């Protein structure tokens, strides 16, 4: 793989930005990093075979950026891994190209991580790019029956997320990791290609005894699906359907499997039945074939998945693992209650935000 690098990758924070045909997105993202109050960082843009002039833009307009130019698209997981391997400092930050970081984003995150050496990974506060009162995500979670979820989604940011708090998973659109974590559990699973790979690495971290927090003071404004093309496609649905099964099969502790697997099958069947009977989720109705192909792909790769499962370090038991998932579920329920209360109290504000 051709690699173009410049000196400075031993900075305390290495910021890895995966890019695929994102020339229209990169300036806002990279300009926001130029404004950071914390300066001990290096920026690595991993370009996944773009054909839209992204490399020319980076070379001419952002000479301070270290560019990894891949000849083809190897996905989000493969792309960020290529960048992480170049980071020699204490922290690695992942940042989507469809974001704008607040000027104190790095300062807020590094301050908290320096204060809490027992924490291995962290989530930023993701806010809607266009309406910056609205939360996109404060953390992520995962239900063992196969449903990843955001915490804070569509809440109005009224200051109720202030102090850092423990989380299950961080959205990789704007997340932080100690480099030592990757040395312990490995990098992102490149077989995932894209989608749910951040949940996968978080669950692997939890099973290995690591902890994560959300840092609400570390603010990033997020366009959402802009970097991957917008509404769900057959491609995204197939990969998501496959990857949630891989997460379950890799991470679920053995004592929980007899309950989790039937529950997951029933949950997925219920989702399909509800979609077909009610007409909701039209994107799934249009791509049922892709969904079924994803499930098929998940189980066709079962030998490889089980091999990875055996290789994962496991330092906590099933009870402690389940407690971490329940914490995330409780956070989601509290978030949904707040969002409903906000909608009832000021429907015109929430309607404009949506």
C-alpha positions in Angstrom: 0.0 0.0 0.0 1.5 3.4 -0.9 2.0 5.5 2.2 2.9 9.2 2.3 3.9 10.4 5.8 5.6 13.3 7.3 7.4 13.8 10.7 5.4 14.3 13.8 3.5 11.1 14.3 4.8 10.8 17.9 2.4 13.6 18.9 0.4 12.8 22.1 -2.8 12.5 20.0 -3.0 10.9 16.6 -6.3 11.9 14.8 -7.3 9.3 12.2 -9.8 10.5 9.6 -11.0 7.9 7.1 -12.1 9.3 3.7 -13.8 8.0 0.6 -14.8 10.6 -2.0 -15.2 13.2 0.7 -13.5 16.2 -0.9 -16.6 18.3 -0.2 -16.5 17.4 3.5 -12.9 17.5 4.4 -12.4 21.3 4.5 -14.8 21.9 7.4 -13.4 19.0 9.3 -9.7 19.9 8.8 -10.2 23.6 9.3 -11.8 22.9 12.7 -8.7 20.9 13.7 -6.5 23.9 12.8 -8.5 25.9 15.4 -7.9 23.4 18.3 -6.6 24.9 21.5 -4.7 21.7 22.3 -1.8 21.6 19.8 0.1 18.3 20.5 -1.6 16.3 17.8 -1.0 14.9 14.3 -3.7 14.4 11.7 -3.7 11.3 9.5 -6.2 11.1 6.6 -6.6 7.6 5.3 -8.0 7.8 1.7 -9.8 4.7 0.6 -9.2 5.0 -3.1 -11.1 8.3 -3.7 -11.7 9.5 -7.3 -13.1 12.9 -6.5 -9.9 14.9 -6.0 -9.6 14.3 -2.3 -5.8 13.7 -2.6 -5.2 16.8 -4.6 -7.2 18.8 -2.1 -5.1 17.4 0.8 -1.8 18.0 -0.9 -2.5 21.5 -2.0 -4.5 22.8 0.9 -3.5 20.9 4.0 0.3 20.2 3.9 0.3 19.5 7.7 -1.9 16.4 7.2 -0.3 13.0 6.9 -1.9 11.1 4.0 -2.2 7.4 3.6 -3.4 6.9 0.1 -4.9 3.4 -0.4 -5.4 2.1 -3.9 -8.9 0.8 -3.2 -11.7 1.1 -0.6 -10.9 -1.3 2.2 -13.7 0.0 4.4 -13.9 2.0 7.6 -12.3 -0.7 9.8 -9.4 -1.3 7.4 -8.9 2.4 6.8 -8.7 3.4 10.4 -6.4 0.5 11.2 -4.0 1.8 8.6 -4.0 5.2 10.4 -3.8 3.7 13.9 -0.7 1.7 13.0 1.1 5.0 12.3 0.2 6.6 15.7 3.1 6.5 18.2 1.6 8.8 20.9 -0.5 8.0 23.9 -4.0 8.6 22.4 -5.7 7.8 19.1 -8.8 9.8 18.1 -11.1 8.7 15.3 -13.0 11.4 13.5 -15.4 11.2 10.6 -14.8 13.4 7.6 -18.4 14.8 7.9 -17.7 16.5 11.2 -16.6 19.8 12.7 -14.8 19.7 16.0 -15.4 22.5 18.6 -12.1 24.4 19.3 -11.7 22.8 22.7 -12.6 19.3 21.6 -9.1 17.8 22.1 -8.4 19.9 25.2 -11.5 18.6 26.9 -10.9 15.0 26.0 -7.2 14.9 26.9 -7.8 16.7 30.2 -10.3 14.0 31.3 -8.3 11.1 30.0 -5.1 12.4 31.7 -7.2 12.7 34.9 -8.5 9.1 34.7 -5.7 6.7 33.7 -8.0 3.7 34.4 -10.2 4.7 31.4 -9.2 3.1 28.0 -11.7 4.7 25.6 -14.1 7.7 25.4 -17.0 9.1 23.4 -17.4 12.7 22.4 -20.7 14.6 22.5 -22.0 14.4 18.9 -24.4 17.2 18.0 -26.4 17.8 14.8 -24.3 19.8 12.3 -27.1 22.0 11.2 -29.1 22.5 14.5 -26.5 22.5 17.2 -29.0 22.3 20.0 -29.8 18.7 19.1 -27.8 15.7 20.2 -26.9 13.0 17.7 -25.2 10.7 20.2 -23.6 10.9 23.7 -22.7 7.2 23.7 -23.7 4.0 22.1 -25.1 0.7 23.4 -26.0 -2.8 22.3 -28.8 -5.1 23.2 -27.8 -8.7 23.1 -30.7 -9.6 20.9 -28.9 -7.8 18.1 -29.8 -4.1 18.2 -27.2 -1.4 18.4 -28.5 2.0 19.6 -27.5 5.6 20.2 -27.9 7.3 23.6 -29.1 10.9 23.4 -30.4 10.6 19.9 -32.6 13.7 19.0 -32.6 15.1 22.5 -32.3 18.9 22.9 -29.0 19.6 24.6 -30.2 21.3 27.7 -27.1 20.8 29.8 -28.2 17.6 31.4 -25.1 15.8 30.1 -22.3 17.8 31.9 -20.0 15.5 33.8 -18.2 12.5 32.3 -20.0 9.2 32.9 -19.4 5.5 32.3 -20.5 4.0 29.0 -20.6 0.8 27.1 -19.5 2.0 23.7 -18.3 5.1 21.9 -19.5 6.1 18.4 -16.4 6.0 16.2 -17.5 9.1 14.4 -15.6 11.0 17.2 -14.0 8.7 19.7 -10.8 8.4 21.7 -8.7 5.3 22.6 -5.5 4.8 24.5 -3.0 3.2 22.2 -2.3 0.7 24.9 -5.9 -0.6 24.4 -5.1 -1.7 20.9 -1.9 -3.3 22.1 -4.0 -5.4 24.5 -7.0 -6.4 22.4 -6.0 -5.7 18.8 -7.3 -3.3 16.2 -10.7 -3.0 14.6 -12.0 -6.2 12.9 -11.4 -5.5 9.2 -13.8 -8.3 8.2 -16.6 -6.0 9.3 -15.6 -3.5 6.5 -18.1 -0.9 7.9 -20.9 -0.6 10.4 -21.0 -1.8 14.0 -17.2 -2.2 14.2 -17.1 0.4 17.0 -19.6 -1.7 19.1 -17.4 -4.8 18.4 -14.2 -3.2 19.7 -16.0 -1.8 22.7 -17.4 -5.2 23.7 -14.0 -6.7 23.2 -12.6 -4.0 25.5 -15.2 -4.6 28.1 -14.6 -8.3 28.1 -10.9 -7.7 28.6 -11.6 -5.6 31.6 -11.4 -2.1 30.1 -13.7 0.8 30.9 -15.0 3.7 28.8 -16.6 7.1 29.5 -18.5 9.8 27.7 -16.9 13.3 27.8 -19.7 15.8 27.2 -17.3 18.7 27.1 -15.7 17.2 24.0 -18.1 18.5 21.4 -18.3 17.6 17.7 -20.9 18.6 15.1 -21.9 15.7 12.9 -23.6 15.5 9.5 -24.5 11.9 10.0 -24.8 9.7 6.9 -23.1 12.3 4.6 -19.8 10.4 4.5 -21.5 7.1 3.4 -24.0 8.4 0.9 -27.2 9.2 2.8 -30.2 6.9 3.3 -29.7 3.1 4.0 -28.9 1.2 0.9 -28.9 -2.5 0.2 -25.1 -2.5 0.8 -25.4 -0.9 4.3 -28.3 -3.1 5.3 -26.5 -6.3 4.3 -23.4 -5.3 6.2 -25.3 -4.2 9.3 -27.4 -7.4 9.3 -24.3 -9.5 9.1 -22.2 -7.5 11.6 -24.7 -7.4 14.4 -24.7 -11.3 14.3 -20.9 -11.3 14.3 -20.9 -9.0 17.4 -23.3 -11.3 19.2 -21.5 -14.5 18.2 -18.0 -13.1 19.1 -18.8 -11.3 22.3 -21.6 -13.1 24.2 -20.3 -15.0 27.2 -20.9 -18.7 27.0 -23.4 -18.9 29.9 -25.6 -16.3 28.1 -25.7 -17.9 24.6 -28.6 -20.4 25.3 -30.8 -17.4 26.1 -29.4 -14.8 23.7 -29.5 -16.7 20.4 -33.2 -17.7 20.5 -34.1 -14.2 21.7 -32.1 -12.7 18.8 -33.7 -14.9 16.2 -37.2 -14.0 17.6 -36.3 -10.3 17.7 -35.1 -10.3 14.1 -38.2 -12.2 12.9 -40.4 -9.8 14.8 -38.7 -6.8 13.2 -39.3 -8.3 9.7 -42.9 -9.2 10.5 -43.6 -5.7 11.9 -42.0 -4.1 8.8 -44.1 -6.2 6.3 -47.4 -5.9 8.2 -47.2 -2.2 9.0 -45.4 -0.7 6.1 -42.9 1.0 8.4 -39.2 1.0 7.6 -39.7 1.3 3.8 -35.9 1.2 3.4 -35.9 -2.3 4.9 -38.9 -3.4 2.8 -37.0 -2.3 -0.4 -34.0 -4.3 0.6 -35.2 -7.5 2.2 -33.0 -9.5 -0.1 -30.0 -7.6 1.1 -31.0 -8.2 4.8 -31.4 -11.9 4.3 -28.0 -12.1 2.4 -26.4 -10.4 5.4 -27.8 -12.9 7.9 -26.6 -15.7 5.5 -23.2 -14.2 5.3 -22.9 -14.0 9.1 -23.5 -17.7 9.6 -21.5 -18.8 6.5 -18.5 -17.3 8.2 -19.2 -19.0 11.5 -15.9 -21.0 11.6 -13.8 -17.8 11.3 -16.1 -16.0 13.8 -15.7 -18.7 16.4 -11.9 -18.7 15.9 -11.9 -15.0 16.7 -14.1 -15.6 19.7 -11.6 -18.1 21.1 -8.7 -15.6 20.7 -10.4 -12.7 22.5 -9.1 -12.0 26.1 -11.9 -12.4 28.6 -11.2 -11.1 32.1 -14.7 -10.5 33.4 -17.6 -12.9 33.9 -21.0 -13.1 32.3 -22.6 -11.2 35.2 -20.3 -8.2 35.0 -20.6 -8.1 31.2 -24.4 -8.2 31.4 -24.3 -5.4 34.0 -22.5 -3.2 31.5 -25.1 -3.8 28.8 -27.9 -3.1 31.3 -26.3 0.2 32.2 -26.4 1.3 28.5 -30.0 0.2 28.3 -30.9 2.2 31.3 -29.1 5.2 29.8 -31.1 4.8 26.6 -34.5 4.6 28.5 -33.6 7.8 30.4 -32.7 9.5 27.2 -35.9 8.5 25.5 -37.9 9.8 28.5 -36.2 13.1 28.3 -36.7 13.4 24.5 -40.5 12.7 25.0 -40.7 15.2 27.8 -39.0 17.8 25.6 -41.4 17.1 22.7 -44.3 17.5 25.0 -43.0 20.8 26.6 -41.9 22.5 23.4 -43.1 20.6 20.3 -42.3 23.4 17.9 -38.6 23.4 19.0 -38.3 19.6 18.6 -40.1 19.7 15.3 -37.7 22.3 13.9 -34.8 20.3 15.2 -36.0 17.1 13.5 
